[in-house]
């Protein structure tokens, strides 16, 4: 039995060494590869200048054609919309922009029904930040707030790569290792949607909450750090119920640019909350005209 | 509590330590701790079904004794048929009742009468097909006077409820397992080490091969209407390795952990995808079930002793029943029927026992023939697996039809954001490892075992599929 226990202890020790080795290897590759995700792209812009930065949820990700902005204005733009982002996620990305010392002329932040959401975090942003969990105090603070199993993730080597295996497991590690490019960098963060297949059942909240602590945090953080933030609202389709919510939001945030009703053609929408590629092109042109060309 | 779960990773060492350090005084204490652990293990799924397991155990224990003690043939028959009827009755109610009710209703509706079946809202107790078959073999063996009845309830309970084999086999025989639980086990380092290696290899098969293949196979089968010929073909291959990795991986883990307790279980898989014909495949796939049907159905029906017509009838009976054992769906019956059709030419040509030895390859033409026969057997197996995996027979035919009519062999991007061809290299690597170890129970033992253990652990950690948690396929049977 002693021999067996010794044998098992050796296997267990080997397991720990393998876990540490794999954790180190995966993290190193993610840190040093060409950007494949939006966060890696943001990280690669350390100490650089981007003229316009767009923050928000998938509604921004699918609506702002960054390359079109560059073509029309000659200025650089990056779309940092993350799927399922709330104000808290946007606040984190804003802090990361500051942390990485990325210079910019304008930071355009989407505010709409997400103003009403204070709980929860974008799982997409979580996946993308996961290999960089110890990167800086901003990412650490983000995971302190968002992760339920933070201790396991933080202190068990390789557990994060097992737990989020479909997104940051071996397949993604390998693609990072061989520097396989994604369209994220090519499109400067814009993710186009194709087609038009929506039902007319989209609804905005009927009530608006008195305040969102993360929105307030964004405003204060931007003021302190002299970051040029602008709040705007991406189009909804005309069938959206309770569109009055945006009017209420505008009363609360007078500086909000309300573009919720600027696209009327249903064919421009993938669904009631998301523009398709044609819609994104039209809206980006409109946005350039209204906000990005100095007249 | 699955073998590949964290809770089981805590449960197994705890039972191991209790077994060898606290309850190791006598055979009875060893059996007692294993029984308690087994009942706890089973109750982790649904404690209510524990009563069913205990009742089933008690029924066969009691009827076994009554059969042995019966003074008249009528009494023997009575207790025997009582056990058979109650065992099959439970299986019928929990597993097959809804199928028969729905099928009957469909048949009646086909004649223009409008009926709606009276369906039962019951959950299938996990492992019921396995422990029912344990009990049945025990009672049949006593009835046929092959074995003596077991009078020690704890020993008998352990034979039925032993947790490594409780929910997905292998289907043990009283003649094999009961004598082992009747004696005190002593710790054997080599056996335990072998067990650990077998558990590790089983985990590789489950989390690296089966679960990874499942990710791709599911994306293809669930969207087969939009898949091209290449993806559909790959889908069948992936499912073949999914089900093999899943079930044989489970069996390896069961056999391995049983060795930790000093008990040997029946081997359930013997590299079936290296079979040269379907008869050989069935000697190597789910061996404990195939031999169960051979001994308790095929031979009592007359086996091979009668004329050719009887042999054919018996062959079809065991394949159809074997298919139906897997689940209450026509797809499983079709799968059994197809395998019977595959078997038929071998039976007619009396070649069903022509490939008995382990396959070997040399640099000559006859080896090429062997390779072709292995590939064709695998292809036939894959074709049958389509029926096993499909939701209906119509869907299976549609799937097969699209393989031939689509005729596009370009790489296809799947719904799960992966290309259909991506894991071919992984499967080839797995085949090569299995080929090199086809004369052993697992590939880790032997020379350089430390290197092989390290590689396997690395594969389990780095290549395994974890987040999209998949239970073992055979648990549903």
Contacts between the chains, C-beta under 8 A, distances in Angstrom:
chain1	res1	chain2	res2	distance
A	1	B	20	6.5
A	1	B	187	5.2
A	1	B	189	7.6
A	3	B	189	5.0
A	4	B	187	7.2
A	4	B	189	5.2
A	4	B	192	5.2
A	4	B	193	6.9
A	7	B	189	7.8
A	7	B	193	6.2
A	7	B	196	7.6
A	8	B	196	7.3
A	11	B	196	7.1
A	11	B	453	6.6
A	11	B	457	7.7
A	14	B	453	7.2
A	14	B	454	6.0
A	14	B	457	6.6
A	15	B	457	5.8
A	18	B	454	6.9
A	18	B	457	5.5
A	18	B	458	5.5
A	18	B	461	6.2
A	19	B	461	6.6
A	22	B	458	7.1
A	22	B	461	5.9
A	22	B	462	5.6
A	158	B	461	6.3
A	162	B	461	7.0
A	162	B	464	7.5
A	162	B	466	4.9
A	162	B	467	7.9
A	163	B	466	7.1
A	163	B	467	6.5
A	164	B	467	6.6
A	165	B	464	7.5
A	165	B	465	6.4
A	165	B	466	4.8
A	165	B	467	4.8
A	166	B	416	7.9
A	166	B	467	5.5
A	166	B	468	6.6
A	169	B	462	8.0
A	169	B	465	8.0
A	169	B	466	7.8
A	169	B	467	8.0
A	170	B	462	5.1
A	170	B	463	5.3
A	171	B	418	7.2
A	171	B	422	7.6
A	173	B	462	7.9
